[in-house]
Amino acid sequence: MNTIGTAFRLTLFGTSHGSCIGCVVDGCPPGLKIDEEMIQKEVDLRKPDVEVGTARMEEDRVQILSGVFNGITTGAPITLTLINKDVDSSKYEIFRKVPRPGHADYPALMKYGTFHDLRGGGQFSGRMTASIVAAGAVAKELLRQIDVRIAAYTQSIGKVTDNEEHSFDDILNERLRNSVRAADADLANSMIKEILNAKKDGDSVGGIVKCVVVGLPVGVGEPFFDTLEGELAKMIFAIPAVKGIEFGAGFRAATMRGSEHNDPYVIEKGRISTLSNNAGGVLGGLSIGTPLVFRVAFKPTASIKKEQRSINIETLEATTLKIEGRHDPCIVPRAVVVVEAATAIVLADLCMRGGFID
């Protein structure tokens, strides 16, 4: 299915090398002010840096086709499109016979047969996330009405890790000052070197994006099966290259005692809070009012210039494959704004379902 959400619904359309990509946002209430340049600014944050990203440079100019009149939402479905212009499909036909390791080529060919659009990865391409970012900009505007804010940053790339705890405002401001979207200027330089070293070797590198949400009211989530973590995880795993997500202490909780992991309640400035946040702001599938904190693991980019082993699926013989074309040596920096957008879409949906947004 290409649709997610219940009250605030997102439907994606298009493919990486088709005429366009886009989305339909349904359920957005009427009367919300939408600045087209605000959406454009968010989408521009996803564009690759010339030094550490792909050579494919799309203009990615967002067009609003419906649902907004005179800068205000009408209550009708909002249709957003982005035209594909910088397309080169000449390198992809070989993958019908020899699937790329680490890509969806093989299972997609088995599922869809000759009808599968392999160009640029088709509907499995990271290109599709540009539409998610555009929809996320609308969701962020909706969440601003109840003072919910989201900020993500690159916590690690390869072996370079940021182990410091950063304030929300520091994350919000610092990540925009460097090409890898790091919250620490010095570590940003080390992360860039990590990417460039992999690129020099004809290889790629992965990393972790950390996301923090503040202002979320208590009780967001719909247990038993539509929990806050569950709905977020479903959306986050739709982002290509995501291989893991953890909330708060995450897997580290398995090594802790209850007395260590439990977050004691306290009163701060007349409000209920906790001394620690090992739960990541979620208990029983519901938000507890403390910052929602989670980390997302991204695998290394599958398309690398090194020769790799594969098979010819027509002859069932072993062969080798050397991928050509334009690919990111690391997609983590571009994924930061995608994680934010995906988070906003889920939170807008759950806040509408829970009655927190009128």
C-alpha positions, 0 to 999 in steps of 0.5 A, a space after each residue: 500500500 502507498 497510503 499511511 495514516 488514519 485521520 491525517 493520511 499520506 499517499 505517495 505516487 510516482 517513481 524515481 525516473 518517471 515524469 514526477 513524484 508527489 503525494 496527496 495529503 488528506 484529512 488536513 483541516 481547513 483554515 491552516 495557513 500554508 506558505 509554499 516557500 516554507 514547504 520548499 525550504 524543507 524540501 531544499 534541506 534534503 538536497 545533496 551536498 556536492 562534496 558528500 552527496 550524489 551528482 544527481 541535482 534535481 531542482 525539486 520545485 514543489 507545486 501545490 495542485 489542490 487543497 490550498 487556496 490563497 495560502 489557506 487549506 480548504 479541507 480538500 486533499 492537498 496534492 503536491 508534485 515535484 518534477 523529475 528533470 535530471 534523469 539518466 536511466 541508461 545504467 539500469 537495464 542490466 539489473 533485470 538480469 543481474 540484481 544489485 546486492 543490497 537493493 530491492 531489485 531481486 524481490 521486486 522482480 519476483 513480485 512484479 515481474 517484467 512490469 517492475 520499473 527498475 529505473 533509479 530503483 522505481 518506487 523503492 528509491 530514496 527519491 520518493 522521500 522528497 514527497 515525504 518531506 513536502 507532506 511533512 512540512 504541512 504536518 509540521 505546520 499543523 503541529 505548530 498549532 499545539 506547540 509541538 516541535 521536532 528536530 533531528 540530527 546526525 549522531 553518527 556516521 561510520 565510526 564517528 559518533 557524537 556521544 554528547 547530549 545536546 539541547 533542543 535549541 542547539 540541535 535546531 540551530 547547529 544542524 543547519 550550519 554543516 553539510 552532514 547535519 551534525 549537532 557538533 561542528 568539530 565532529 561534523 568535519 570528522 564525519 565529512 572525512 569518514 564519508 570522503 574516505 569511503 567514497 575514495 575507496 569506491 565504497 559507502 558508509 551508514 550512520 544514525 539519526 537522532 530525533 527529539 520532539 518537544 511539546 508533545 501533550 500527555 496521552 498521544 497514541 492509540 493502544 493497543 495496536 496503534 501505539 506511539 512507538 508502533 506507528 512511528 516505527 511503521 513510518 520510519 521503516 518505510 524510509 529506504 535504508 532504515 534497519 533499526 529504531 530504538 526509543 530512549 535507552 532502547 536496546 541498552 535497557 536490556 542490560 539495566 536493572 529496573 531501578 536504573 531504567 525507571 524514570 522517577 517522577 518529579 515536579 519542575 516549575 509546577 509541572 510533572 516531569 521525570 529525572 531521566 528519560 530512559 523511556 524516551 517519552 513513551 510509556 504504555 504506547 502513550 506520550 508522557 509529556 517529556 521529550 520524545 527521543 528515538 534513534 534511527 539506524 541507516 545502512 550504508 548506501 547499497 550502490 557502490 563502485 566496488 565490484 560485487 558478486 551477484 547472479 544472473 537470474 535468467 541463467 542461474 549462473 554466478 557473475 560479478 557486477 560493478 554499479 555505475 551511475 550517480 549515488 550518495 556515498 552516505 545518505 544519512 545527512 539527507 535523511 535527517 529532514 526525512 526523519 523529521 518529516 516522517 515523525 511529523 506526519 505520524 504525530 499529526 495523525 495521532 494528535 488528530 485521532 486523540 483530539 489534541 488537534 481540533 
